[in-house]
Amino acid sequence: MEMFNQYQFIGCTETLEEAKIVFFGAPYDGTSSFRPGSRFAASRIRIDSYGLETYSPYLEKDLEQYLIHDAGDIELGFGNRDVALKEINEFVKEVVASNKKPLMIGGEHLVTLPAIQAVHEKYQDLIVLHFDAHADLRAHYLGEKLSHATVMGRVWDFLGDERIYQFGIRSGTQEEFKWSAEGHTFMNKFGYESLDEIIDQVKNKPVYVTIDLDVLDPSIFPGTGTPEPGGISFTDMMRIIKKLSILNIVGADIVELAPDYDPTGVSTAVASKVIREMLLIL
């Protein structure tokens, strides 16, 4: 599989053979429904990561203490959705089969589907924690079953009830909210007040964490394809990640930075720091 890596994320300098965590980009935004551009996120994040320190005062840990490999970006064909999803799935399967943990950077949220499918093949009792502004539970979007607006619905197709926990959700169709309320997913609308309770419930299970960065309020994070007012603060996100650190996280992704919509670069800086913290709790 072709990979491209011009820069490395700060502190992710270990060889693939020795690494315990594999960081990689999935630069695909072919189903973006409003503003495309998340395909550029991973490359920008790597450059901006050098504005960070490897040390996190939030977690009191340092990236240099851990064995992390930056594998670069998968070279995906933008015009063929199914091939792109297949290539992501195959790469994550390789990572998981090597007893390493994947941290994927999108791209739009549909890239999460093949990654979770690959992790689920190894961990059949997998739990998914989903942080997002949008429910992403539609049966289809404009006639398409595979879309960033349907991704958690497609994950539910193979995980089923009581396996998907959603936080920060504040946008979706009436049907999505009703369908979730029927017991298909757990949904903490607008915030994360129930997170401690859910963590206690799933702490003995393998967990996959997917973070759509538009869970953050657009006053903090405007550089995304579908900004949704009313989100959480950056401080909230740091608290969330620290809470998640006690879980058995076997894979994760961070998606939906579209850097060109924030010419200040603040959104990319925010994304880079969220990634640093996620790498440290992995």
N, C-alpha and C positions, 0 to 999 in steps of 0.2 A: 504494500500500500504506500502511495506517495505521501510524504510529509514535507512540510515547509517550515523552516525555523530560521528567521533572520536574527532575532534577539531571543534571550531567555528571560523569563520572569525572575525578578531578583531572588536570590537564594535557592533557585531550583537548578542546581548545577551538577547533581549526582548523575552517574551513568544509569542507563535503563536497567542494566543487570543488577546493580546494587540497590536501586531505589525501592522504597516501600510505597510511594505515592507517585502517580503519573499525572502530570498536568498537561492538558492539550486543548487545542481550539477546534471548534466545529463551525467554520464560517459560512453558515447557510441562512438565508432569509427569504427563501422563495415563496413562502406562504404569508408573508407579512401583509396584514389587511389594511394598514393605514400608512405608516411611514417606514420604508425599508432602510437598511443601512447597518443592521446589527452584524452583518458579515465582516465588518471592519473592526469589531470590538477587540478580538484577541490580540491582533497585531498592535493596536494602540495601547492596550493594557500593558503589554510587555515593556514598551518604551517608557510609559509613565510610571511603571513600578519602580524605576530607579529614583523617583522622588520620595520613595518610602525608605524606612529603615527595615532591616530584616527582623528587628526586635519588636514585639508587641507589648506595650505596657498594659493593654487590656487583659491579656492572657498570661503575661509574664513568661513568655516563651519566645524563642528565636528560630527563624527558619533554618539557620545554619546548624542547628542541633539535630536536624532531621534529614532523612534520605529522600529527596524529592527530585524527580526528573521532569524537565520540560521537553516533551516530545515534539513540540511544534504544532502546526495546524494540519489537519487532514485536508488534502487537496480534493475538494468536492466539486463535482460538476454542477454549476448553478441551475442549469436547465432541466435537470432530471431529478425530481424529488425522490423517487423510489431508490435510485442508485445511491444518492447521498445518504439516505437513511440506512441503507444496507452497509455502506462503508463505515458509518459511525458504529453500527451494531457490531461489525466484525472487529473493529479496533478495540472496543470496550471488552468484548469477549476475550481477546488476547491479554488485555491487562488483568482482568479478573482471573483468568486461567493461570496466570503467573503469580497469583496470591498477592497482587498489588491493588491499591485503591485508586480509582479514577476520579479526577476532578476536571470536569469538562467546562469550557467557556464557550457559550454561544456567541453569535447566532441567535436566531429566534427560538421560541419555546418548543417548537416541534422536535428539535434535536434531542430533547429529553426522552422522547418515546423510545427510540432504539437503544439508548443507553440504559434505561430502566429494564427493557426487555432482556438485555444481555446480563445485567446484574441479577435479575430474577431467575435466570436459568440456573445460577449457582445457589441462590438463596431463595428457596421456594416460599418461605414465610416472611418475605420482605415487606417492610412498612415504608410508606412514602410520606414525608413531611413536605408540604407544598406552601411556599410563601409567595404571594402574588396579589396584585390589585384585582385580577380577573379570575373568574371561576374556571374558565377553560374546559367546561363540561358539555359544550354543545354536541348534539348528535352529528351535526354537519354545519359547515359554514359555506354559504353560497353553493351548496350541492357537494362540497368536498368533505369527506370524512377525516382526511388527514390535513390538519391545519394547526397553527399555533393557538387558534381559538377552540380547538377540540382535543388538545393533547391529553388533558387529564381524564377526559371521557374515554380515550383510547387506552390509557393506562388501566382504567377501571375494567375495561373489557377482559383483561387477563388476570388482574389482581382480585377484583370483586369487592364486596362490601367490607367495611370495617378495616380497610388497609390503607386508605388515603385520608390524611389529615391536612386541612387547608386553613391558612391563617392570613389575615390582612385583606380578605376578599371584600371588595366594595363595588364591583361592576360585573354585570352579566345579564342574561335574559331572565325573565320571570320563570321560564321553564327550568333553567339551570338551578336556580335557588330552590324551587319546589322539588326537583329531582334529588338534590343533595339532602333536603330536609326529610325525604322519605327513608333515609338511613343508608344511602349509597356511599356518601362521604361524610366525614365530620368537618363542619365549617365554622370557624371562628371569624365572623364578619368584622371588618374594620380594624381589628387589632389582634392581639395574641394573649389575651387574658387567661385562656385555658391551657397555655403551653405547659406549665408545670405539671398539671394533672395528666396531660397526654404523655409527657416524657416519662412519668412514673408508670404509666400503662405499658409503654413500649420499650422500656429500658433493657429488657432481656431479648429483644428481637434485633435482627439486622435491619438497619435503617438506611434509606436513600433520601438525601435532602436536595430539593430543587428550589432555587431562589430566582424568581423573576424580579429583577431589580426595580421594576415599576411598583413593587410593594412600597417602596420609599415615596414620600411625598415629592411631587415634581419641583417644589421650591428647593429641594436638596438635590434632586436627581432629574433634571429636565431632559437629559440626553437619552431618550428612549422612544420607541416607535408609537406607543400608545400611552401617553402620560395621563394619569388619573388622579385628580386632586383628592386630598383627604388621607394620604398615606402616613406611614410611620416615620419616625425621625431616624437619623443615623445612630444616635445614642441607643434608640430602641433596638436597632439591628445589632449593635455590639452586645447588648444584653441578651438578645436571642441566641447569638452564636455561643456566648459563654454558657448559657443554659444547655445548649445542644452538646457541649463538650463531654458530658457524661455518657452519651449514647454510643452504641456500637455502629458507627457510621461506616458503611461499606462502599459508598460511592456518593458523589454529589455533582451538581452543576450550578452554574451562575450564568444567567442568560439575559438577553434583551437590552444590553447597552447598545445604543446607536450613537456613536461619539460625535458625528458631524452635526447633530442637533444642539450641541452645547459647545459653542466655540470657545468658551472660557476654559474648557478642560476639566472643570470641577467634577462632572459626572464620571469621567474616566478615572480621576483620582479616587472618588468614592468607591467605584467598582474595584479598583486595585487593592484598596484597604480591606474591603469585604473578602476578597480572594485571599489575601494574606491570612486573615483570621480563620477562614475555612480550611486552608492548608494546615494551619497549626492545630485545629481540633481533629483533623483527620489523622 
